[in-house]
Amino acid sequence: MGVIKVHDQEGKLHVLEAVEGWRVMEIIREHGLPIKAECGGACACATCQVEVAPEWAERLHDMREDEEDMLDSLPIVTDYSRLSCQIIYEDELDGLELKLTDASLPDDMDAEAAA
């Protein structure tokens, strides 16, 4: 078991235990952090968007076309935007660092309520 480092929408760092084979989105939800993830990991909604720390971006597997299409549908993306449902945790990702985006907040929350 390893860890991922998640900065919430307010910038607070959370170090989460991570289980190999789990989607990063599932790890985030399991630890109770605010992430919408409406489709539950089917790569059909883009509501689990995260920004991967630049030093980790090249270490992730290449984006599939369906993930790229979903990100293209969002109004705000960066070079480091990924869908957390499409990142499968493996030992090589121990220490992965990312940030939850405001777009991933559940509808009943705003950034201040998430803190």
C-alpha positions as CSV (number, residue, x, y, z in Angstrom):
1,M,0.0,0.0,0.0
2,G,1.2,3.5,-0.9
3,V,-0.1,7.0,-0.7
4,I,-1.3,9.8,-2.9
5,K,-1.1,13.4,-2.0
6,V,-4.3,15.4,-2.7
7,H,-4.7,19.1,-2.4
8,D,-8.3,20.0,-2.0
9,Q,-10.1,22.9,-3.6
10,E,-8.9,25.2,-0.8
11,G,-5.3,24.0,-1.1
12,K,-5.2,21.8,2.0
13,L,-2.9,18.8,1.6
14,H,-4.3,15.3,2.4
15,V,-2.1,12.2,2.3
16,L,-4.3,9.3,1.5
17,E,-3.5,5.6,1.7
18,A,-3.8,4.1,-1.8
19,V,-4.6,0.5,-2.8
20,E,-3.1,-0.9,-5.9
21,G,-5.6,-1.4,-8.7
22,W,-8.1,1.2,-7.4
23,R,-9.0,4.2,-9.5
24,V,-7.6,7.5,-8.0
25,M,-11.2,8.8,-8.0
26,E,-12.2,5.8,-5.8
27,I,-9.4,6.5,-3.4
28,I,-10.4,10.2,-3.1
29,R,-14.0,9.3,-2.5
30,E,-13.2,6.5,0.0
31,H,-11.3,9.1,2.1
32,G,-14.3,11.4,2.1
33,L,-12.8,14.3,0.0
34,P,-15.3,16.3,-2.0
35,I,-15.3,15.0,-5.6
36,K,-18.4,14.9,-7.8
37,A,-17.6,11.9,-10.0
38,E,-21.1,11.5,-11.3
39,C,-20.6,8.6,-13.7
40,G,-18.7,6.5,-11.1
41,G,-15.7,5.9,-13.3
42,A,-17.1,5.3,-16.7
43,C,-15.3,8.2,-18.3
44,A,-18.6,9.7,-19.3
45,C,-18.9,13.0,-17.3
46,A,-15.5,14.7,-16.6
47,T,-16.7,15.6,-13.1
48,C,-13.7,14.0,-11.5
49,Q,-11.2,16.3,-13.2
50,V,-7.9,16.8,-11.3
51,E,-4.7,18.6,-12.0
52,V,-1.7,16.3,-11.7
53,A,1.5,17.9,-10.4
54,P,3.8,18.6,-13.3
55,E,6.5,16.3,-12.1
56,W,4.0,13.4,-12.2
57,A,2.4,14.2,-15.5
58,E,4.9,12.3,-17.7
59,R,4.9,9.3,-15.3
60,L,1.2,8.5,-16.0
61,H,0.0,6.3,-18.8
62,D,-1.0,8.2,-22.0
63,M,-4.5,9.5,-22.1
64,R,-7.0,7.5,-24.1
65,E,-9.1,9.2,-26.7
66,D,-12.3,9.0,-24.6
67,E,-10.6,10.8,-21.7
68,E,-9.2,13.4,-24.0
69,D,-12.7,14.0,-25.5
70,M,-14.2,14.4,-22.1
71,L,-11.6,16.9,-21.1
72,D,-12.1,18.8,-24.4
73,S,-15.7,19.3,-23.3
74,L,-14.7,21.3,-20.2
75,P,-14.4,25.1,-20.2
76,I,-11.2,25.1,-18.2
77,V,-8.4,22.6,-18.5
78,T,-4.6,22.8,-18.2
79,D,-1.7,20.8,-19.6
80,Y,-1.9,18.8,-16.4
81,S,-5.7,18.1,-16.4
82,R,-6.7,14.4,-16.1
83,L,-9.8,12.5,-15.1
84,S,-9.1,10.8,-11.8
85,C,-11.3,7.8,-12.8
86,Q,-8.8,7.1,-15.6
87,I,-5.7,6.9,-13.4
88,I,-5.3,3.4,-11.9
89,Y,-3.1,3.4,-8.8
90,E,-0.1,1.2,-9.0
91,D,3.1,1.0,-6.9
92,E,5.0,3.1,-9.3
93,L,2.6,6.0,-8.5
94,D,3.4,6.0,-4.7
95,G,3.5,9.7,-3.7
96,L,1.4,10.8,-6.7
97,E,0.4,14.5,-6.1
98,L,-2.6,16.2,-7.6
99,K,-5.2,18.9,-7.0
100,L,-8.9,18.7,-7.0
101,T,-10.5,21.3,-9.3
102,D,-13.5,23.5,-8.5
103,A,-15.2,21.7,-11.4
104,S,-15.1,18.5,-9.4
105,L,-16.9,19.9,-6.4
106,P,-20.3,18.2,-5.7
107,D,-23.3,20.5,-6.7
108,D,-24.3,20.9,-3.0
109,M,-20.9,22.4,-2.1
110,D,-18.8,25.4,-3.0
111,A,-15.1,25.8,-2.5
112,E,-15.6,27.5,1.0
113,A,-17.8,24.6,2.2
114,A,-15.2,22.0,1.1
115,A,-12.6,23.4,3.4
